[in-house]
Amino acid sequence: MLRPRNDVRQEIAPVRNLRRYGGSRLCDRETRTYFSAHDLERLVRKGVRISIREVETDRDVTDEIIRPNLQ
């Protein structure tokens, strides 16, 4: 016997795209706000998905930034 499919869908949070400038400043260009390490940690712990790219090289540095902040 087939069971009815549960149509409860979990929404995936949009990715917050941040840019890292010289001096390790993090900026959200959409909202034009800067983030401290504490702000970043709070967002990650809330479940917000984060992507961080360097301005000069466009290299993804998300893991380099987030992992040390959550230890």
C-alpha positions in Angstrom: 0.0 0.0 0.0 1.3 3.4 -0.9 1.4 6.1 1.7 0.3 9.6 0.8 3.2 11.9 0.2 3.8 14.5 2.9 3.8 17.9 1.0 5.4 19.8 3.9 8.3 21.5 2.2 11.1 23.1 4.0 12.0 26.5 2.6 15.7 27.1 1.9 17.0 30.4 3.2 18.4 32.7 0.5 22.2 33.1 0.5 23.5 36.4 2.0 26.3 37.4 -0.3 29.1 39.4 1.4 32.2 40.9 0.0 35.5 41.0 1.9 37.5 44.2 1.5 41.0 45.1 2.6 41.5 44.9 6.4 39.1 42.0 6.5 36.0 44.3 6.3 32.9 42.4 5.4 30.1 44.3 3.5 26.7 43.3 2.2 26.4 45.3 -1.0 22.6 44.9 -1.2 21.9 46.5 2.2 25.1 48.6 2.3 26.0 47.4 5.8 29.3 46.3 7.3 29.5 43.2 9.5 31.7 42.4 12.5 32.8 38.9 13.4 30.1 39.0 16.1 27.4 39.9 13.5 28.6 37.1 11.2 28.6 34.5 14.0 25.0 35.5 15.0 23.7 35.2 11.5 25.3 31.7 11.0 23.9 30.5 14.3 20.5 31.6 13.2 20.8 29.5 10.1 21.4 32.2 7.5 23.4 30.9 4.6 26.5 33.0 3.9 28.8 33.4 0.9 31.9 35.6 1.2 34.0 36.6 -1.8 37.2 38.7 -1.9 36.8 42.0 -3.8 40.3 42.0 -5.3 40.3 38.4 -6.6 36.6 37.3 -6.5 37.9 34.2 -4.7 35.4 32.4 -2.4 36.7 32.8 1.2 33.6 31.7 3.1 35.2 28.7 4.9 38.3 30.7 5.8 36.1 33.4 7.5 33.2 31.4 9.0 35.1 28.4 10.5 37.3 30.4 12.8 34.4 32.6 14.0 32.4 29.5 15.1 35.1 27.8 17.1 
